[in-house]
Amino acid sequence: MTNSNLPNAGELIYLTDSGLETTLIFHEGWDLPYFAAFDLLKTEKGQKALQAYYMRHGEIAIDQGRGFLMEGPTWRASADWGDKLDYSADALAAANRASIDLMNDVRRTLQAHADIPVLVSGCIGPRGDGYVAGEVMSAEEARTYHQAQADAFMEAGADIIGAITMTNIPEATGVALAAKEAGMPVAISFTVETDGRLPSGDALKAAIAAVDAATGAYPAYYMINCAHPEHFGHVLEADAAWMKRIGGLRANASRCSHAELDEAEELDDGNPEELGQQYRALLEIFPQIKVLGGCCGTDHRHIASIAKACASLSKAA
């Protein structure tokens, strides 16, 4: 899908945020059942914590003269997870809309201080675990399941939908079709394992080709998330046509596998400076990558390091 207001349509690099849930749990002491950050929207204290999180990242974008793409706290705000947290369908839809309202408030605050482009993204996570493919739905089942969230984001005025930690082709296809039905642009971000393949076993290249084939190349761009650069760098092909579809990275600073991260009792936040240099090296080969953020274990320090390392690349005029 072509949209002149999205990161893949221009030269400007957009910073996005980092590991929201791990930041809230390990650095700020929040209890997030099922990693459901959207549950914080129901209290004023929780709303302020989310606002402060986005402001920290947005201020880095302002300092660096970058765009800023806010990914919502709604990774777990779909029906199955809502049921576990005793949300009705109406309450869940209201929470998804409230997430966009909160980010729009942050956008207004940021843009009152600096003239940078700020985009609001409604986040859709997998129906199951973000680390394993589990029971795979058909594409149509996935579209039906994720449609309510996509519609809520459209109604609330989000700029784009971000499908984060997609583990298999049919679910990624279904989210793209739900976004299409809602008339919303969408970015599809795949989780990969230490071998650079999706948890389903599919190659990243094949997954992108399959989703494009099933949706008429509807996704605005694709991303890679929840893996260290050393886990996926070897599958990226310089000058390959399919690489032009990858427009963003949200890597882990930790080199641990997903199984190791699942079992860890302490946060592995890796080395922020090293991660920044690894991003720089990737962008020098793949300049079409315009959205830079982090995933599990990263926080605003990692985003600042990434921004500093890439300081000479594609700044706002």
KOLSEKE-531432 format. One line per 5 residues: number of its first residue (from 0); their letters; for each residue x negated, y, z of C-alpha. Coordinates in steps of 0.25 Angstrom, whole numbers, always signed. Each point is the difference from the previous one (the first is absolute). Example, Ala and Ser with C-alpha at 12.3 -4.5 7.8 and 13.67 -1.06 7.14 Angstrom:
0 = AS = -49,-18,+31  -6,+14,-2;
//
This chain:
0 = MTNSN = +0,+0,+0  -6,+14,-4  +2,+11,+10  -8,+13,-1  +1,+2,+15;
5 = LPNAG = -7,-13,+4  -15,-2,+3  -2,-9,-13  +4,+11,-9  -11,+10,+3;
10 = ELIYL = -15,+1,+4  +3,+4,+15  -4,-10,+11  +11,-2,+10  -4,-4,+14;
15 = TDSGL = +10,-9,+7  +1,-5,+15  -6,-12,+6  +4,-12,+9  +12,+6,+7;
20 = ETTLI = +4,-11,+8  -14,-4,+5  -3,+15,+3  +13,+0,+9  -2,-13,+7;
25 = FHEGW = -15,+0,+2  -3,+15,+1  +12,+6,+6  +6,-12,+8  +14,-1,-6;
30 = DLPYF = +7,-13,+0  +5,-3,-14  +8,-13,+0  -2,-7,-14  -9,+12,-3;
35 = AAFDL = +12,+8,-3  -4,+15,+1  +13,+5,-5  +6,-4,+13  -7,+12,+6;
40 = LKTEK = +9,+9,-8  +11,-2,+10  -7,+8,+11  -5,+14,+0  -13,-5,+6;
45 = GQKAL = -2,-10,-11  +4,+11,-11  -11,+9,+5  -10,-12,+0  +3,-2,-15;
50 = QAYYM = -1,+15,-3  -13,+1,+7  -6,-12,-8  +4,+6,-13  -5,+14,+3;
55 = RHGEI = -14,-6,+4  -1,-6,-14  +7,+12,-7  -10,+9,+6  -12,-8,-6;
60 = AIDQG = +7,+2,-13  +1,+15,+2  -15,+1,+4  -5,-8,-12  +9,+7,-10;
65 = RGFLM = +8,-13,-4  +14,-4,-2  +7,-8,+12  +9,-12,-2  +7,-4,+13;
70 = EGPTW = +5,-14,+1  +12,-2,+9  +0,-8,+13  +11,-10,-6  -9,-12,-4;
75 = RASAD = +9,-8,+9  +13,+7,-2  +7,-10,-9  +12,-9,+4  -7,-13,+6;
80 = WGDKL = -9,+9,+9  +11,+9,+3  +8,-12,+5  -11,-4,+9  +0,+14,+6;
85 = DYSAD = +15,+0,+1  +2,+11,-10  +13,+0,-8  +0,+2,-15  +5,+14,+2;
90 = ALAAA = -10,+3,+11  -11,-6,-9  +4,+9,-12  +0,+12,+10  -14,-3,+5;
95 = NRASI = -5,-1,-15  +6,+14,-3  -5,+6,+13  -14,-5,-4  +0,+9,-12;
100 = DLMND = +6,+12,+7  -11,-1,+10  -11,+0,-11  +7,+11,-7  -1,+8,+13;
105 = VRRTL = -15,-3,+0  -1,+4,-14  +6,+14,+3  -10,+2,+11  -12,-4,-8;
110 = QAHAD = +4,+8,-12  +2,+12,+9  -15,+0,+3  -5,-4,-14  +4,-1,-14;
115 = IPVLV = -3,-15,-3  +10,-10,-6  +6,-9,+10  +8,-12,-4  +10,-8,+9;
120 = SGCIG = +0,-15,-2  +11,-10,+5  -8,-12,+5  +6,-14,-3  -7,-12,+6;
125 = PRGDG = +1,-15,-3  +12,-8,+5  -9,-9,+7  -15,+1,+5  -9,+9,-7;
130 = YVAGE = -11,-9,+1  +6,-13,-5  +9,-3,-12  +10,-9,+8  +13,-3,-6;
135 = VMSAE = +0,+7,-14  +13,+6,-5  +4,+1,-14  -2,+14,-6  +15,+2,+0;
140 = EARTY = +2,-4,+14  -12,+10,+4  +7,+11,-8  +13,-3,+8  -7,+0,+13;
145 = HQAQA = -8,+12,-2  +11,+9,-7  +5,+6,+13  -13,+6,+4  -3,+5,-14;
150 = DAFME = +14,+6,+0  -2,+7,+13  -13,+6,-4  +7,+5,-13  +11,+6,+8;
155 = AGADI = -9,+7,+10  -9,+6,-11  -13,-7,+0  -9,+2,-11  -5,-14,-2;
160 = IGAIT = +2,-14,+6  -13,-7,+4  +1,-15,+1  -11,-4,+10  -7,-14,+2;
165 = MTNIP = +8,-7,-11  -5,-15,+1  +6,-6,-12  +5,+4,-14  +15,-3,+1;
170 = EATGV = +2,+9,+12  -9,+11,-6  +9,-1,-13  +12,+1,+9  -4,+13,+7;
175 = ALAAK = -3,+6,-14  +13,-4,-5  +7,+6,+13  -7,+13,-2  +4,+0,-15;
180 = EAGMP = +14,-2,+4  -1,+12,+10  -6,+8,-11  -13,+2,+9  -15,-1,-4;
185 = VAISF = -7,-11,+7  -15,-4,+3  -2,-15,+2  -11,-3,+10  -5,-14,+1;
190 = TVETD = -7,-7,+12  -12,-8,-4  -8,-11,+7  -15,-1,+1  -1,-6,-13;
195 = GRLPS = +8,+12,-7  +12,-8,-3  +14,+2,+6  +4,-9,+12  +9,-7,-10;
200 = GDALK = -13,-4,-8  +3,+8,-12  -11,+9,-6  +1,+15,+2  -1,+2,-15;
205 = AAIAA = +11,-11,-3  +9,+6,+11  +0,+14,-6  +2,-6,-14  +12,-8,+5;
210 = VDAAT = +7,+11,+7  -2,+9,-12  +6,-10,-9  +12,-2,+8  +3,+14,+2;
215 = GAYPA = -4,+7,-12  -12,+5,+6  +9,+8,+10  -10,+2,+12  -7,+14,-1;
220 = YYMIN = -13,-7,+4  -5,-11,+9  -9,+0,+12  -8,-10,+8  +1,+0,+15;
225 = CAHPE = -3,-7,+13  -14,-6,-4  -14,+5,+1  -6,+5,-13  -10,-12,+0;
230 = HFGHV = +12,-9,-1  +6,+5,-13  -12,+8,-7  -4,-12,-7  +13,-2,-7;
235 = LEADA = +1,+14,-6  -5,+1,-14  -6,+13,-5  +6,+5,-14  +11,-11,+1;
240 = AWMKR = +14,+5,-5  +7,-6,+12  -9,+8,+10  +7,+13,-5  +12,-4,+7;
245 = IGGLR = -7,+0,+14  +2,+14,+6  -2,-1,+14  -8,-7,+12  +4,-2,+14;
250 = ANASR = -12,-9,+5  -3,-6,+14  -13,+4,+6  -1,-14,+6  -6,-11,-7;
255 = CSHAE = +8,-10,+7  +10,-9,-7  +15,+1,+2  +0,-12,+9  -11,+6,+8;
260 = LDEAE = +7,+13,+2  +13,-7,+4  -8,-7,+11  -8,+12,+5  +3,+6,+13;
265 = ELDDG = -9,+13,-2  +1,+9,-12  -11,-1,-10  -1,+14,-6  -13,-3,-8;
270 = NPEEL = -9,+11,-4  +7,+13,-5  -12,+6,-7  -3,-13,-7  +14,-1,-5;
275 = GQQYR = -1,+14,-5  -12,-4,-9  +7,-13,-5  +12,+9,-5  -10,+9,-6;
280 = ALLEI = -7,-11,-8  +13,-6,-4  +5,+14,-5  -12,+2,-8  +3,-12,-8;
285 = FPQIK = +15,+1,+0  +4,+15,-1  +14,-3,-2  +2,-3,+15  +6,+12,+6;
290 = VLGGC = +7,-4,+13  -10,-3,+11  +4,-5,+14  -2,-11,+10  +7,-12,+5;
295 = CGTDH = -1,-9,+13  -10,+6,+10  -3,+13,-7  +4,+13,+5  -2,+15,-3;
300 = RHIAS = -15,-1,+2  -1,-10,-12  +9,+9,-8  -10,+12,+3  -12,-9,-4;
305 = IAKAC = +6,-4,-13  +4,+15,-3  -14,+4,+3  -7,-11,-8  +9,+4,-12;
310 = ASLSK = -1,+15,+2  -6,+3,-13  +11,-8,-8  +12,+6,-6  +4,+12,+9;
315 = AA = +11,+9,-1  -3,+13,-8;
//
